[in-house]
Amino acid sequence: MVYDWFNRTGEGGQAPQEETPAAEQAAPVDPNAEALEWAKQAYARLKAQQQAAKEEAAQKEVAKEQEAPQPEPVQEQVVHAEPAQQQPLADPHTAAPPTTAPETPAPVQGLSLLEQAAAERVQRQQSIAAPAEVVAPAEVGALADASGPARASAEPQLGEFDETFTWSAEVLAAQGKRVDQISLEEIDWLSRLRQGLEKTRQGFVTQLLDNLGDDPLTPEILDDLEGALLRADVGVQATDRVLDALRKRLNEEVVDPTEGIRFLKDQLRQVLQGPIKESGQDLLAPQRDRLNVWLMVGVNGVGKTTTLGKLANLAVRSGYSCLIAAADTFRAAAVQQVQVWGDRSDVPVIANTTANADPAAVVFDAIGAAKAKGTELVLVDTAGRLQTKHNLMEELAKVRRIVDKLAPEAAVESLLVLDASQGQNGLRQAMAFAKAAGLTGVVITKLDGSARGGVALAVASEAGLPIRFVGAGEGIRDLRPFNSFEFVEALLAS
């Protein structure tokens, strides 16, 4: 199933303008009876779609079985086997001819000794090559992440009609989605995002709601909120901006807890949306009928190669042609790891297995191959490097020069991969790389393993970089384009 994640409708996407006013008026944000009924309708529709898909798949299986009944050939082989078994009984005592004949039945007839020897060599080579093909999947499984192989090919399945589903449906409805526009892909992703931000939410929202209670906001509550924001690594600038807006609102009127949460969400979204609006591109998507080159950069261990593999899968599932350049030529087994990710998504990989090969040469070959095949997206995996290593940063600049020289017409993006668990250290990396590598965006990974998901706000406010993708799990489908509305709703979900 193709679902174009790069061109979603709704907030942060490209919603039809004529639907927006009606959607804003009827958006069921609160958990009331109307919202529940809306979610029930969406669930019933998705359930019917999934049941229809299962029935269609079952019909195809039955059709395949009916089209390929092949009992006769098997019976013929059994019949022909009987005389061959009776032959040794007819021979008196010469066992040598019967044993040599079955070993090479085809090459013996009408071939010279040299031709027979050549045929035997071919057979030996094929027998040697066959085990290698069998071993490859085991190597793939060993290099891939634990949850990846099983989840790579599986389509999302509709679960129970529970609180997670209703929350996901309400988030989509609040962005202007109609019931007939709800997709299982989006429901599945929102549940993963909410689960991925669980640790951050437990340390932030739980304390926030305990402090709010049922009483209106007070200056003391805002002081507690300031501490909670800083502990979530939201950053000083973003925290000051949000609290200044809240204090100004308190000076004008009494703010109850519900309105305080709504106002807080709005302020956080504004922080995240600032750099995105300045970029002029709500969603980062490969441009059709044009070469796009995306460089993945960052320090060691943040998950660049894994993120690249997930991006390749996302691009293929969204209907784009894709190619990977394995330009991380220094790390041991880096090329093999990239190849595993390429195989899992049927994406070709351009690599040089020579030790310490020139990364720029790999990129050179990849761009040439992409131009020859008309590929839309080239994902470049680069070596991990510290932002303080001048020579490695110069190498990154060399790769960029090669791209600009060979494909001046290409749309080039330089995406920094950040590990959410690194918090403020990740922010310092972003600011250093932004100066040296000409960054155009950030990918935040490992949100599911960190209580510092607020670092996204710090990156947006202090580094001024748009968040383009977020990863909230280890599976191949746990990376999606960033949506500020969904991120804040998942972060502050009660």
Sequence and secondary structure as in RCSB ss.txt:
>XXXX:A:sequence
MVYDWFNRTGEGGQAPQEETPAAEQAAPVDPNAEALEWAKQAYARLKAQQQAAKEEAAQKEVAKEQEAPQPEPVQ
EQVVHAEPAQQQPLADPHTAAPPTTAPETPAPVQGLSLLEQAAAERVQRQQSIAAPAEVVAPAEVGALADASGPA
RASAEPQLGEFDETFTWSAEVLAAQGKRVDQISLEEIDWLSRLRQGLEKTRQGFVTQLLDNLGDDPLTPEILDDL
EGALLRADVGVQATDRVLDALRKRLNEEVVDPTEGIRFLKDQLRQVLQGPIKESGQDLLAPQRDRLNVWLMVGVN
GVGKTTTLGKLANLAVRSGYSCLIAAADTFRAAAVQQVQVWGDRSDVPVIANTTANADPAAVVFDAIGAAKAKGT
ELVLVDTAGRLQTKHNLMEELAKVRRIVDKLAPEAAVESLLVLDASQGQNGLRQAMAFAKAAGLTGVVITKLDGS
ARGGVALAVASEAGLPIRFVGAGEGIRDLRPFNSFEFVEALLAS
>XXXX:A:secstr
    GGG  STTS   GGGHHHHHHH   SSSHHHHHHHHHHHHHHHHHHHHHHHHHHHHHHHHHHH   HHHHH
HHHHHHHHHHHHHHHSSS  HHHHHHHHSHHHHTT  HHHHHHHHHHHHHHHHHHHHHHHHHHHHHHHS TTHHH
HHS       SSHHHHHHHHHHHHTT  GGG  HHHHHHHHHHHHHTHHHHHHHHHHHHHHHTTS   HHHHHHH
HHHHHHTT  HHHHHHHHHHHHHHHHHS   HHHHHHHHHHHHHHHHHHHHHHHT SS    TTS EEEEEE  T
TS HHHHHHHHHHHHHHTT  EEEEEE  SSTTHHHHHHHHHHHHT  EE   STT  HHHHHHHHHHHHHHHT 
SEEEEEE    TT HHHHHHHHHHHHHHHHH TTSEEEEEEEEEGGGTHHHHHHHHHHHHHH   EEEEE GGG 
S TTHHHHIIIII   EEEEE SSSTT EEE  HHHHHHHHT  
